[in-house]
Amino acid sequence: MKQPTDDHEAAIDAILRSRSSTRDEKIAELRRLAYDARETAVAAEEGMSGAGDDGPDLAAIQAALRRLGATDDPTHPAKH
């Protein structure tokens, strides 16, 4: 049975392998995933996690960004 993490890793890999996306488009998509990963982490810390899906792995997203010669966007959701 596939785990959510497998799906997220496959999504990251698909972004990196995409031939129809430019490098900048790939970076933008990975940064969106990084933002989502942070949002999910904040929600989980605040007891608002959903159906048990931990969301995309931030470390894996950041590694993918480094493969493209980019860094993670520093803007992320702040805890209230």
N, CA, C and O of each residue as an XYZ file, in Angstrom:
320
protein
N       0.841     -1.181      0.000
C       0.000      0.000      0.000
C       0.886      1.245      0.000
O       1.855      1.331      0.755
N       0.544      2.199     -0.850
C       1.303      3.449     -0.922
C       1.033      4.301      0.301
O      -0.094      4.390      0.789
N       2.087      4.918      0.780
C       1.977      5.848      1.890
C       1.932      7.263      1.328
O       2.438      7.497      0.230
N       1.336      8.226      2.058
C       1.321      9.609      1.577
C       2.717     10.129      1.247
O       2.891     10.882      0.288
N       3.710      9.730      2.039
C       5.083     10.183      1.800
C       5.549      9.765      0.418
O       6.225     10.531     -0.269
N       5.188      8.538      0.000
C       5.556      8.066     -1.338
C       4.964      8.971     -2.410
O       5.628      9.296     -3.394
N       3.719      9.373     -2.215
C       3.057     10.258     -3.176
C       3.752     11.614     -3.235
O       3.931     12.178     -4.315
N       4.145     12.139     -2.069
C       4.814     13.434     -2.033
C       6.183     13.354     -2.696
O       6.575     14.260     -3.431
N       6.908     12.269     -2.439
C       8.217     12.096     -3.068
C       8.062     11.964     -4.579
O       8.883     12.484     -5.336
N       7.021     11.277     -5.020
C       6.767     11.138     -6.448
C       6.428     12.493     -7.067
O       6.832     12.781     -8.194
N       5.691     13.323     -6.334
C       5.335     14.655     -6.843
C       6.586     15.519     -6.988
O       6.742     16.230     -7.981
N       7.474     15.455     -5.999
C       8.721     16.225     -6.067
C       9.557     15.747     -7.249
O      10.099     16.555     -8.003
N       9.656     14.446     -7.403
C      10.426     13.874     -8.512
C       9.821     14.279     -9.854
O      10.550     14.591    -10.796
N       8.500     14.275     -9.941
C       7.835     14.655    -11.191
C       8.135     16.105    -11.557
O       8.325     16.431    -12.729
N       8.175     16.961    -10.557
C       8.505     18.369    -10.810
C       9.920     18.471    -11.365
O      10.157     19.156    -12.360
N      10.856     17.786    -10.716
C      12.248     17.847    -11.163
C      12.434     17.297    -12.570
O      13.251     17.813    -13.333
N      11.682     16.252    -12.924
C      11.843     15.597    -14.221
C      11.036     16.243    -15.350
O      11.227     15.911    -16.520
N      10.153     17.147    -15.005
C       9.276     17.743    -16.010
C      10.080     18.382    -17.141
O      10.985     19.184    -16.912
N       9.727     18.011    -18.339
C      10.382     18.595    -19.518
C       9.607     19.803    -20.036
O      10.117     20.581    -20.842
N       8.376     19.949    -19.566
C       7.553     21.062    -20.055
C       7.665     22.303    -19.174
O       7.169     23.370    -19.536
N       8.314     22.165    -18.022
C       8.461     23.300    -17.111
C       9.879     23.846    -17.182
O      10.851     23.102    -17.312
N       9.965     25.160    -17.093
C      11.286     25.790    -17.044
C      11.861     25.615    -15.637
O      11.152     25.226    -14.709
N      13.131     25.901    -15.496
C      13.785     25.838    -14.182
C      13.059     26.757    -13.198
O      12.795     26.367    -12.061
N      12.739     27.972    -13.635
C      12.052     28.924    -12.761
C      10.670     28.420    -12.339
O      10.261     28.613    -11.195
N       9.958     27.779    -13.254
C       8.648     27.221    -12.925
C       8.776     26.087    -11.905
O       7.960     25.969    -10.991
N       9.801     25.261    -12.070
C      10.033     24.170    -11.120
C      10.341     24.734     -9.736
O       9.822     24.246     -8.732
N      11.176     25.751     -9.687
C      11.527     26.380     -8.416
C      10.276     26.964     -7.759
O      10.071     26.797     -6.557
N       9.454     27.638     -8.532
C       8.226     28.226     -7.983
C       7.311     27.140     -7.423
O       6.742     27.309     -6.344
N       7.166     26.043     -8.133
C       6.297     24.956     -7.666
C       6.864     24.321     -6.392
O       6.114     24.031     -5.460
N       8.152     24.109     -6.347
C       8.776     23.542     -5.147
C       8.641     24.499     -3.962
O       8.428     24.059     -2.832
N       8.762     25.777     -4.209
C       8.581     26.754     -3.122
C       7.146     26.749     -2.609
O       6.913     26.934     -1.414
N       6.177     26.536     -3.511
C       4.779     26.409     -3.070
C       4.615     25.177     -2.179
O       3.923     25.221     -1.162
N       5.259     24.082     -2.575
C       5.199     22.868     -1.764
C       5.841     23.097     -0.392
O       5.336     22.619      0.624
N       6.955     23.829     -0.372
C       7.633     24.127      0.895
C       6.712     24.947      1.798
O       6.628     24.697      3.000
N       6.033     25.913      1.221
C       5.087     26.728      1.983
C       3.984     25.841      2.550
O       3.623     25.959      3.721
N       3.450     24.951      1.709
C       2.403     24.038      2.166
C       2.907     23.139      3.299
O       2.176     22.870      4.252
N       4.158     22.677      3.193
C       4.724     21.828      4.236
C       4.792     22.584      5.558
O       4.504     22.024      6.616
N       5.169     23.840      5.494
C       5.223     24.646      6.715
C       3.820     24.873      7.291
O       3.621     24.793      8.504
N       2.866     25.152      6.426
C       1.476     25.347      6.869
C       0.968     24.092      7.577
O       0.324     24.177      8.622
N       1.265     22.931      6.999
C       0.834     21.668      7.584
C       1.488     21.457      8.947
O       0.836     21.002      9.887
N       2.766     21.787      9.053
C       3.479     21.630     10.322
C       2.902     22.540     11.398
O       2.730     22.121     12.543
N       2.606     23.778     11.035
C       2.025     24.724     11.994
C       0.648     24.220     12.437
O       0.327     24.248     13.625
N      -0.155     23.764     11.488
C      -1.490     23.257     11.830
C      -1.391     22.051     12.759
O      -2.162     21.937     13.712
N      -0.456     21.157     12.490
C      -0.291     19.972     13.340
C       0.131     20.374     14.746
O      -0.349     19.805     15.727
N       1.028     21.354     14.848
C       1.467     21.829     16.170
C       0.315     22.437     16.955
O       0.288     22.389     18.184
N      -0.634     23.008     16.227
C      -1.773     23.649     16.876
C      -2.954     22.698     17.025
O      -4.057     23.112     17.383
N      -2.711     21.416     16.746
C      -3.754     20.415     16.913
C      -4.804     20.412     15.838
O      -5.906     19.910     16.059
N      -4.500     20.956     14.681
C      -5.480     21.039     13.600
C      -5.153     20.102     12.449
O      -5.605     20.339     11.329
N      -4.383     19.050     12.684
C      -4.021     18.182     11.568
C      -5.270     17.470     11.066
O      -6.222     17.233     11.810
N      -5.233     17.141      9.796
C      -6.393     16.550      9.142
C      -6.438     15.050      9.256
O      -6.415     14.496     10.356
N      -6.500     14.401      8.132
C      -6.737     12.958      8.077
C      -5.470     12.133      8.248
O      -5.415     10.994      7.786
N      -4.465     12.675      8.890
C      -3.266     11.899      9.141
C      -2.185     12.053      8.092
O      -1.114     11.465      8.233
N      -2.428     12.820      7.047
C      -1.410     13.060      6.021
C      -0.474     14.146      6.525
O      -0.899     15.276      6.767
N       0.802     13.802      6.684
C       1.761     14.759      7.209
C       2.147     15.820      6.191
O       2.809     16.796      6.544
N       1.758     15.654      4.961
C       2.109     16.606      3.926
C       3.507     16.359      3.399
O       4.191     15.427      3.822
N       3.918     17.195      2.481
C       5.228     17.004      1.869
C       6.360     17.204      2.874
O       6.241     18.005      3.802
N       7.451     16.475      2.685
C       8.618     16.549      3.551
C       9.450     17.771      3.171
O       9.998     17.850      2.072
N       9.534     18.722      4.101
C      10.238     19.975      3.834
C      11.698     19.727      3.464
O      12.222     20.380      2.562
N      12.354     18.805      4.139
C      13.763     18.524      3.839
C      13.929     18.006      2.411
O      14.889     18.364      1.729
N      13.004     17.172      1.960
C      13.073     16.646      0.590
C      12.847     17.763     -0.435
O      13.472     17.780     -1.495
N      11.957     18.683     -0.107
C      11.692     19.810     -1.006
C      12.920     20.713     -1.079
O      13.315     21.148     -2.161
N      13.515     20.991      0.069
C      14.699     21.836      0.082
C      15.856     21.180     -0.675
O      16.627     21.870     -1.343
N      15.982     19.866     -0.578
C      17.021     19.156     -1.332
C      16.769     19.286     -2.833
O      17.706     19.466     -3.610
N      15.505     19.194     -3.237
C      15.165     19.341     -4.653
C      15.487     20.752     -5.138
O      15.993     20.932     -6.246
N      15.196     21.740     -4.317
C      15.535     23.121     -4.680
C      17.049     23.288     -4.848
O      17.502     23.955     -5.778
N      17.819     22.688     -3.958
C      19.284     22.769     -4.078
C      19.763     22.107     -5.364
O      20.718     22.576     -5.983
N      19.112     21.025     -5.771
C      19.476     20.370     -7.037
C      19.305     21.318     -8.218
O      20.003     21.210     -9.226
N      18.366     22.245     -8.076
C      18.129     23.227     -9.131
C      18.964     24.492     -8.922
O      18.843     25.450     -9.686
N      19.800     24.495     -7.901
C      20.634     25.658     -7.616
C      19.878     26.788     -6.957
O      20.267     27.950     -7.072
N      18.807     26.461     -6.270
C      17.968     27.475     -5.634
C      17.898     27.212     -4.131
O      18.321     26.164     -3.642
N      17.357     28.181     -3.425
C      17.120     28.025     -1.993
C      15.632     28.150     -1.741
O      14.869     28.594     -2.600
N      15.242     27.753     -0.556
C      13.850     27.857     -0.149
C      13.509     29.315      0.093
O      14.321     30.069      0.630
N      12.322     29.709     -0.298
C      11.855     31.070     -0.053
C      11.741     31.276      1.456
O      11.137     30.446      2.136
N      12.298     32.348      1.992
C      12.304     32.533      3.446
C      10.950     32.890      4.043
O      10.798     32.842      5.263
N       9.966     33.246      3.231
C       8.669     33.604      3.788
C       7.907     32.331      4.106
O       7.817     31.423      3.279
N       7.371     32.275      5.284
C       6.601     31.103      5.699
C       5.595     31.532      6.749
O       5.723     32.605      7.338
N       4.594     30.694      6.984
C       3.555     31.071      7.942
C       4.121     31.210      9.338
O       4.917     30.385      9.788
N       3.710     32.238     10.001
C       4.161     32.469     11.372
C       3.144     31.873     12.335
O       1.942     31.863     12.068
N       3.640     31.387     13.435
C       2.731     30.891     14.468
C       2.114     32.084     15.166
O       2.776     33.095     15.402
N       0.843     31.958     15.491
C       0.126     33.051     16.163
C       0.079     32.792     17.632
O      -0.480     33.593     18.382
